[in-house]
Amino acid sequence: MIFRRALQRELASSAGATFTVLFTILVTWTLIRVLGKAAGGKVDSADVLALIAFAILDYLPTILTLTTFIAVLAAVTRSYRDSEMVVWFASGMSLRRWIRPVLTFGLPIVLVVAALSLVVTPWAASKRLEFVERFQNREDLKRVAPGQFRESSSSDRVFFVERSGGDTAVVQNVFVNSQDKNGTSIVVAREGVIESDANGGQYLVLSNGRRYQGQPGQADFQSMEFERYKMRVATRAPVLGTDTPSNALPTSILLKVENQYTRAELLDRISAPLICLVLMLLAIPLGFVNPRAGSSANMILALLIFFTYLNLNKLMENSVKRAKLDFDVAWWPLHLAAALTVAALFAWRLNVNHRWHPLALLSAWKRRRAPLAAAPIPAPAPLAKSEAE
């Protein structure tokens, strides 16, 4: 019980530190990416915080899986480095006794990963898609930020407004540069308002402005003043959810709709908790390290195993998506092979008579480092009579 409580505290401390570092990196990277999209006019600046939260929820299962793997590996590695495992094995305790406290620590995290992968992540993906589509389907003038040039959705107009009327559809000091078959036209106006017709079309009605058509100095250059000028800025009403990707569909719908895309997404979702469980158990036999050697090589190997496992799972998912493998054949072989690898490593570590067992390696290392003074020193030969005199 003392060992279990100490191990639980160590696992919780290591997991907390690892999760803090990984979560900080994830938030920083997501913040830079989303702010770049907002600066480029691809998303609304008012939706930045919501989009960051949705992106974090999408990557949170992977972060929790890596956190659990590193926490267990760090605890086992520290026990080997501080020679606690030598005492553990010498006391007649087996490496299998680590499984129960590790599962006690890790199974709640596996359940959280399963809930995130099956429920929360699809919801976050659907909300993120809704925010992006709602912004892209807004009228061109509502997408314009005051004081910034913005291109229309059809890429044939550039808008600039000095200020907007808040929540209303009124904008002030409008500049519009348009490209059409007749050439370039520039429209400036003191005020503009957005109106809709019965068919869902969006129109910008400008008042008290001037319109320039053509190139200055040319014979076809035109300049006119107007009190009211109407131009179309959107040809259809916003429609959301017309083509929802599979990663934004609830798991219940994935189970009902059977095609290669829904099967591939379902494989990815059910693989997340399985990967977390297998890697958590793999960290126990993988944590061996020489007490006199550094643990950096062990951690690098663990990261390579983690990313290799994820990439192989993504390869199976893509094979199902391209209809090269059936779902019933693709979802289990990789995880079964990983589980058999864990069992083989446990069997290897438990075979204390094996020449490459950690205990045998430690004993051999201590024998090589034993001082030569431990051997008996022969007595010196007696001196001759002449030498004694």
Secondary structure as UniProt FT lines:
FT   HELIX           2..39
FT   TURN            40..41
FT   HELIX           45..47
FT   HELIX           48..81
FT   TURN            82..83
FT   HELIX           84..90
FT   TURN            91..92
FT   HELIX           95..98
FT   HELIX           99..115
FT   HELIX           116..120
FT   HELIX           121..136
FT   TURN            140..143
FT   TURN            146..147
FT   STRAND          150..151
FT   TURN            153..154
FT   STRAND          157..164
FT   TURN            166..167
FT   STRAND          170..180
FT   TURN            181..182
FT   STRAND          183..196
FT   TURN            198..199
FT   STRAND          202..213
FT   TURN            216..217
FT   TURN            219..220
FT   STRAND          222..234
FT   HELIX           246..248
FT   HELIX           251..256
FT   HELIX           260..286
FT   TURN            291..292
FT   HELIX           296..321
FT   TURN            322..323
FT   HELIX           327..330
FT   HELIX           333..350
FT   TURN            352..353
FT   TURN            355..356
FT   HELIX           358..369
FT   HELIX           372..374
FT   HELIX           385..388
//
